[in-house]
Amino acid sequence: MNNKENKKIVLVTGSAGFIGFHTTYKLLKLGYTVIGIDNLNNYYDPKLKIDRNKILKENPDYNFELCELSNKNQVDLIFDKYKVEKVIHLAAQAGVRYSLENPHSYIDSNVTGYLNVLESMRSHHVEKIVYASSSSVYGGNKNSPNKESDEVNNPLSIYATTKRMNELMAYNYHSLYGFKCLGLRFFTVYGEFGRPDMALYNFTKNIVENKTIRLFNNGKMKRSFTHVDDVVNGIISALNADFDYEVFNIGNGSSVELLEFVEMIENSLNMKARIEYLPLQQGDALNTFADINKSKELLNFIPKIDLADGVNRFVEWYKGYYKCV
């Protein structure tokens, strides 16, 4: 396929995923040509991915490629086909708890797949990548809020380990080959078209269906919930920033207890939750709290969406998408 003239060409891995969909949609609105890669796997209901992808395909500047990133030949063929200028790498096997059950899938997707992208970039002379890291890299770190300068040598899950490996691999390719690599540590991203395995989706679904929701550590955990629109703005700022190698926190600069979060969902639905209180689950961090001073200063990253408003937006999307309540 010939690339269109005068269009910036960005490859987005995981383009049919939650963050990938919103990122791709925004890039297309800004006038980019996007090469989207996804394997549309069944980690959660593929219908969500297919529906997201269907929306993206309405734009003629979106070119979709079904691809397994762990297959190096498939990745190379895509770089052969398109004149990619920059890469936004969002594809990954997600989920802290699932990594306890199926650790091999995390190495295949998050390490081997990422390596294949970096190697294809190297052989095709593409030198700028913005990639998704995670707040989970802070693991057993006791500092709060979490700063990019904190030690991140105590991951609590294979998922967190793979994300830390991504940061180290990026540094390898920066130091060896001059890649410009910007890693973004996302903090509990939520929003419309979100993943079913994430708290907001799971809690909303169970409350609507009058099923019990499970709160680990008796709900006494805090998360730095960050709306996907704010995250996308951070990604695009990083894409346009001129740094050689940096890691940034992308969060909302505050932390909310899960019990308060559930109350927001109850208020938005005008329904009460049935709650089962459970001990802390292996691999879970007690508190995530993003220090975003570096991101504010260097990326002009300023989160704008209030959590209660963001929850309302998700609930309205959920009711419309599933035609319920």
N, C-alpha and C positions, 0 to 999 in steps of 0.2 A: 504494500500500500504506500502510495506516495504521500509524504508529509506536506501539509498545507504551508504555503509561503507566509512568512512574517508571523508565524505562531511559535510561541515558546513551547517546547515539547518536553513534558515531564512524564516519567514513568512512575506510577503509583502501584506498589504491591499491596495486595489485600484490598483492592478497590471496591469489592462488594461487601466487605466487612463493615462494622459499625463506624469506626473512625474513618476508614478508607472511603466509604460512601460519602460521608459529609465533606471530607477533604476534596474528593474528586468533584463533587457537585459545585463547591465554591470555586475551585480552579477553573472549571468550565465557564462559570459565570464571569470570571475575570478575563476570559479570552484565551486561556491556555488550550493547547492540544494535549490530551491525556491518553497515555497508553496504560490501560488498566489490566493488572494481572490478578487472578484469583483462581483457587481450585474448587470453590463452591462445595467444600466438604460438609459432612453431616455432623460435625461436632455439636451444632444445634440445628434446629429446623432449617433446611436449605431454602425453604420458601421465602424466608426473610431476605436471604442473600439474592435470590432470584428476583424478588420484587424491587430491591434496591437497584440491582443491575439494570432492570427494565427501565427504571426512571432515568438512569444515566445514559442508556442507549438511545434515548430520545434526542440527545445532543449529537450532531454529526461529528463533532470534534472529539468524541470518545471512541477509542478503539480498544475493544476488549479481547483479551487472550486468556483462554483456559490453560492453566499451567500449574505444574507441581514444582515449586521452587527447589525441592530436594533433587530434582532431575536436572543436572547441569546442562545436558543437551537441549532441553526445552527452553531453559533460560537463555542460552547462547543464541538460539534461533530467533528469539524475540529481539534481542539486541542487534542481530544481523538485519532484521526486517525494518527496524525503525531507527531513525537518527536521534537517539535519546540525548538530551542535554543535561538533565538533572534527574535524580531519583529520590522519591519519598518512600521509604521502606516501612510499611505498617503491617505487612503480613506476618502472622505468628500464630503458633498454638497458644491460645490464651487460657487463663484460669489457674489460680494458685492451687485450688483443691483438686482439680482433675490431674495436676502434675504428680500428685501422690499415687494416683491409680495407673497412669500411663506415661511414665517418664520418658520412654523412648521416643514418643511422638514429639516431645519438646526439643530433643536433640536434633531430630530429623528436620523439623520445620524451622526452629529458631536459631540453630547453629549451622547445620549443613546448608539449609536454604539461604541463610544470610551470607554465608561464605560464597555460594554460587553467584549471588547478586554482585558481591564485591569483585569476584574474579571476572565476571562478564563486563563489569564497569572498567576494570583494568585493561582487558583486551580490546575494548571498544573506545578507550580514551575518554570515558565519562568520569569526571573528577569531583562531583558534588553530590553528597548524599545527606539527607535528613532522615533519621531513623528513630523508631519508637523504642525507648527504654521504659522503665517503670519505677514507680515509687517503691516497689517490692525489693529493689536492690538495697534499700536501707536496712532491711531485715532486722537483725537484733540490735541495731544502733539505738541507743537510749536518748539521743539528743532530740529535742523538740523545740521549735520546728526543724525539719530536716533541711540541711544546707548542702549544696553541691560539693562543698569542701569536706563534708563528713566522711569518715571511713565507711567503706561499703564492702567489707570482707566477711560479713556474717549473714549470708543469705539463708532464709528459712525454708526454701522450696527449690525444686529443680527449675521451676519457672523463673524465679528470681535469679538463679545461677546463670541461666541462659541469657537473661537480659544484661547481666553484668559482663558476661562473655562478649556480647555484642559491642559493648562500650570498649572493651579491650581490643577486640578485633578491629574496630574503627580506628583506634589509635595506631595499631600495626600498619594499616593501609595508609593512614596519614603520614606516619613517619617514614615508611618505606617508599611510597609512591606519590606522595604529595597530595593525596585526596583531601578535600575539604569535607569534614565530617562533623555534623551537629546532632548530638543525641538529646532526645527530649524524654525526661522522666515524667510520665503521665501519672496523675493522682486521681484514682477512682472516677473515671470518666462516665458520665451518664447523659441521657437525652433520648430524643425521639429516634425510633428505629434501632434502639439499643439491643444488646444481647440478652437472651432469656436466662443465662446463667448469672447475670449481674443482679445486685440487690434490688434496685428500683423496679426492674421488670418482674423479678421473682416475687417480690412483696406485693406489687400491684395485682399481679395475676392471682395470687393466692387469696388476697383480700376480696377481690371481685368474685371469686369462686367459693368463698366461705371456707377456705382451707387454712390449715395452720401454717404460720410462718415460723421459721427457726431463727432464733437470735443466739449466736455463740457468745461465750463469756457473759451470759445473762444480759446481753445488749450493751455491756459496758466497754464498747470499743468505739473509737473515733475514726472518722475518715474525712479526708479533704476532698469532698465531692466537687467535681469540676464539669461544667456543662460542655457538651461537645462543640458548640459554636465557639466558645472561648478557646478550646483546644485547637480547633482548626485555624483560628487567627494566630495562635502561637506557631503552628506548623508553617503557615505561609510567611510569617515574619522570619522564621529561621531559613526558609527557602531563599529569601531575598537578602539575608544578612551575609556579610563578608567576613567570616571567621574561618580560620584554618581547622581548629579542633576545639570544640567546647561541648559541655553537657549542661543542660538547663532543666530546672524544675518547671513543670507546667501544671499548676494547681490553682486553687482559688484563694490561697492565703489565709484560710481559716479551717477549723476542724469541728465536725459536728458528731455528737454521740448518736449511735444507731437508734436508740429509743426515740430521740427527738426527730430523727429522719422518718421513722415509721409514723410518728404523729402527723408529720406534714402530709404523708400519703393518705392517712385516714381523713384528714381535713379536706384534701383535694377530692377524694372519692365520696366524702360524707358517709363513710362506712367504718366500722371498727374491726381491728385485726384480732385474730385468735393467735396467741403467741405461745410458743414452746421455748423455754429458756434452757440453754445447753452450756456445757463447759467450753472453754477456749479450744478451738480445733487446731490440730497440729498444722504448722505452716503459716498460720494467720498472724499478722502483726497486730498488736494492741492498738496502736495509734499511727495514723499517717497524717502529717501536717507539713504542708509545703512552705518553705521560705522562698518567696518569689522575688526577692530584691534584685538578684542578678538578672533574672528574666525581664523585670521591669526596666532595669537600667540599659541592658544591652539589646533586648528585643522589642522594647516598648510594649511588653506584654502586660495588659491590664484587664483582668477578668471583669466582665460586666453583668453577668446573669446571676441574680440572687437565687439561692437554692430553692426557696419556696416557689418562686416564679418558674424555675426550671422544672420542678416536680409537677406543677400544674400543666406545663406544656407537654410533658411526657404523658401524663394521665389523659389529656385531651387527645393526643395522638393514639394512645392505646385504645381508648373507647371507640375512636373512629376506625382504626385499622381492624379491630376485632368485632366491631358493631355490637358493643355490649354496654350495659348500664344505661 
